[in-house]
Amino acid sequence: MGEISVVGCGYVGLTVAVCMAHLGHNVVAADVDRERVEMLNRGQVPMFEARLDELLDEGLRSGRLRFVDDPQLAVTSARFHFMCVPTPQDVDGSADLSRLEAAIDDLADLFPLRSVVITKSTVPVGTADQLRSRLSRTDIAVVSCPEFLREGTAIHDFLGPDRIVIGALDDPTAQSVAELFAELDCPILTMTNRSAEAVKYGANAFLATKLSFINSMARICESVGADIQDVARGMAGDERIGGKFLAPGPGWGGSCFPKDVSALSHLAQAAGSPAPLLNAVLDANHSQLDHIASKALQAVGPTALDAHGQRDVVVGVWGLTFKAGTSDRRDSPAIAVIHRLLRAGVTVQAFDPTVSCGMDEAPEVRVTSDPYEAAAGADVLVVLTEWDDFTEIDLDKTAEVMNQPRMIDARNLFARDDAETAGFSYAGVGR
Ligand code: UGA
């Protein structure tokens, strides 16, 4: 099996590394964070991700997987090099490629002859061409192989993909990369680098559009007395629409959708083909976050601001991560709603199964290790992440410890009847 290097051990790089070793390849994965590399070599996983610990352990035991803290050491014995460094959002909304470019500059002379450099990071259309001229080595091929992993189910998604997209200049190169995935049973779509790069943005922007649409539809349902759960069910019956990604919520977030929709909008503008739809998708999302915060405040009723701009209102929050099944709070809609509540002058106390201490991004929030403590004395409880664990919590006991048992269920996690039977005045989203 092929020798592979992976540059960058964030959640994409780590998933690629452990899964490629699982598929039988020899993998050397590099990260500049020495502490992370030491942890990984000891078999310790730095993030909450299903099955990652199991595959890390398997790779280390088999001897097919190891981690180094210097990317230069990783690439010298490999032929295929997966570039998995972050491409965060720059201040103007575009993708910041500085880390990818720095990695390519550092490694250009070290890649063995006829290497294949594969970008997994999400990059603007045209990046592969730029990397080719940056490398200035005619023996090296640059392939675009976008990643479609969801956090929380990354291993499952990698080993059971709907499709693999490979962008390359020529067919033999595309085939050599396709062979790395030979064990996986899925269609492999080959195309140009530019098209492959555009697929990734297209897929994420389309999914975000679907979510902004269903959240807008939920708002309409609230105004006209329809129930979004039934409406979504009815829409999903049309195979052209499909049933996935139709759950309304407090707004969408995470480390990918917000940055990728912004980057695509920026790319469209720069290419002279502005895409107003993308800006509307982003605006609709901000509006949904505002809406959920106002619903919580309205549930409490009018209250006065004191001389310090504070209100005598306590909001309990369940859920801080950007979705269930992950410990990631980057661009979390829950945090965005909390910031709106804090700006309105209320006190926020919160519980999340993955958060055990205060949060730098919202230090004013008292984080509790117990869901009842987060609800204790609260005037309203807002459910912001769809953790299944919350449905195990005793609602009668929760209602009892609150100042007023009111619930804004921004994930429609609870049945209205159950919440009302426990004594809550209940409002979901879009129903
Ligand atoms: C997303 C894409 O789903 C992946 O295909 C892609 O590879 C990844 O970004 C990436 O570019 O790396 P992820 O960020 O892990 O994956 O999160 P999602 O599961 O897509 O959820 C994104 C947001 O949408 C979350 O805030 C989630 O709560 C929300 N969501 C999702 C809803 O509100 N309703 C839904 O029905 C689904």
Residues whose N, C-alpha, C, O or C-beta is under 5 A from the ligand:
A	BS01	UGA	E147 F148 L149 R150 E151 F245 L246 A247 P248 G249 G251 W252 G253 G254 S255 C256 F322 K323
